[in-house]
């Protein structure tokens, strides 16, 4: 494949990805709005709550159609910057959230813990157990969403069945599939992104959050993501 052809393929992939999941009118955008509706239905008093977002960003709350009384955003790498006192960014590990919050001089008690698409990226079963323990300790209520392992299309790369492929094949997809969000510059970068992404099913979610209701977010009638709600 020539460089010109490769560049055209990449541009076409970006356009297709935008149409599918990133533009305001995409399938993904409409699904996110439905998720917010479901969130508000489960927590109608959220405007009065102090919320801890594990793994999110300040920017995501600036765009959100929901405005809690106060939001603390804990993110390992880039929580973002805020000029609004009601949205507080903290850099730290969500799997040791209480320690990270204490070190930052932040609150360690909230009305609600919120987390979207973090659970599958923390680094295996033991780390997911740690994350669930932190969530349970930090607030009496929570909303924890994660993509469903058995949905036919892997949601991060938009590749059918990628989550079931051998690691070598998944790395090749991550390097070359045109619908990838950000193409890794190196083989090592692609391998890292693949190894740090591990989707889970209903049995695991029930084990991590035994006191929660496990909701199923559907697309075309099929479960697309799981949400632990308490």
N, C-alpha and C positions, 0 to 999 in steps of 0.2 A: 504493500500500500504506500503510495507516495504521500509526502507531507501535505500536499494540497488536498488529497482525498481524505486523509486522516483529520485535517482541520475541518473539512466540510462535514464529516461524520460527527465530530465533536459538537459543532454548531447545531447540527440537526438534533442531536441528543439533548442539548440544552433547551432547545425550543420545545421538543416533545415533553421533557420533564416539567417545564414550566406549564404546559397545557394540562398535564396530568395532575401535578401536585403543588405547584408553586404560585401560579397566577391567582388573583382574587376570585376568578370564576372557575377554577379548576375543580376536579373531583376532590382533591385533597383539601382545598379551602372549604368546600361545602361540608365535607366530613368534619373538619375542625369546628365549624360553626354548630353543627349538630352536637358535637361533644360538649361545647360550652353550654348549649341548652340543657343537656343531660346533667352537667355539673350544677347548674343553677337549680334544676329541679330537685337534686339531692341536697343542696345546701342553699336554701332560699334566703337565709340570713347572712350570706357571705359578706355583704357590705359592712357588717358589724364585726367581722372577725379579724384577728391577727393570723396571718398565713405564712407558713414557711414553705418556700418552693425549693425543692432539692433537684438540682441539675438544670434549672431554668436560667433565664436571663432577664435583666431589667427591661430590655427592648420588648420581649414577649409580653410583659405586663403593660407596657405602654400602648401596645396594640390590642390588648385583650378587651372584650366587651363586658368584662367583669371588673369591679373596683372594690377590693377588700379595704377595710379600714387601714390596714398596714400589711405590707409584704416584705419579708426578708428573703433574699435570693442567695442561696448557697450553691456555688459552682466551683468545681475543682480548678478550672482554667480561666474562664472569662465571664464572670457574672455580669459585667457591664458597669456603666457609670450612671449615677442618678443625681438629678438636681432636685428631686422631689423627696421630702423627708418621709413620705409614706411608703417609699420603695427603697429598701436598704440592701446594697450588694455586699456579700461576704465571700471571699475566696477560701475554699477549703474542701475537704473530702466528705462527701455525704455519708459514707459508711462509718465515719467517726464524727458525725455532725455535732453532737453535744460538745465535744472537745474543741472543734473548730470554732463554734459559736462563742464558747467561753473565752478562747484565746483572742477573739476579735472584740470582746466586750459586748457581745450581743445577747439578746434574750435567749433563753433555752426552754421556754414554755410557750406554746402557741395554741390557738383554737383549732387549727387545721394544718396538716401537712399535705402539700400538693406536689405531685411528681408526674411528669409526662416523659415517657420514652427515655428513662434513665436506667431502670432495673436491668435491661439487657446489656448494659455497657460497663458494669462495675467490676467484672473480672471473675466470674464463676460462682458456684453455689455458695461457698463459704462467705464470700463478700456480699452476696444477696441476702444471706441470713443476717449479716451485720447491718445491712441497710434496713431490713424489715424491723430489726430490734430498735434501731434509732428512731424510725418512724413511729413505732408503737410508744416509745418513751417520750417523744416530743410533743404529742398532742392527743387528745381523746378521739379526734376525728381525722380521717385521711381520705385522699383520692390518689391512687397510684395506678397509672396507665402504662401498659407495655404492649408492643405488637405481639400478636398471637403466632406462635411457632408454626401452626399448621394451616395458616392462610396460604393459598397457592403461590402468591407473589411475595418475595422478600422485600420489605418496605423501604429499606435503606438504599438498595441498589436497583429496585424495581425490576428484578430478574426472577422469572418463574422458577421456583424450587431451589433457589440458590442455597438456602439454609440447610438443605439435605445433601449437598454435594461435598466431596472430599475437600480438604483445606486447600490443596494445590489448585483445584479447579476454581474455588471461590476467590483465591488470590488473582488468578488470571482474569476472572470476571471483573473484579474490583479495579484491575489495571486497564481493561480495554472496553468494558461495556459502555456504550455512549450515553446511557441515561444516568450514569453516576453523577452525584451532586458536585463533588470536587475530585478530579482525577488525581490519585497519588503520583508524586513525581518519581518515586523509586519503588522497586520491588519490596523493600523493607517496609515502606510506608503502607503499601497495599496489604501486606501480610499483617501488620499491626492492626489495621482497621478491621480486618476480617477476624482476627483472634480476639479482639475486644468487643465483638458483637455476638451475643448468644441469646437467641430467642427462647422463650419458655412457654409452657402450656398450662392448662387449667390445674393439673395436679400440683405443679410447683407453686402456682399462685395460692392455692388453698393451703399449702404447707407453710408458705411465708406469712400469710395473713389469715390465720384460722378463725379470727373473730369477725372477719369482713364478709360482705356480700360480693361475689365475683360477677360483675356485669360483663356482657359480651357486646362489643361494638361491631356492627355488621356492615358489610358491603356486598351488594348483590345477593343478600340472604346468607352469606357466609361470615362466620366470626372473623373479624379483622384485627381486633385488639381486645385485651382484657383489662378490666378496671376493678381494682380492689377498693371497695367503698365501706367506710365505717363512720 
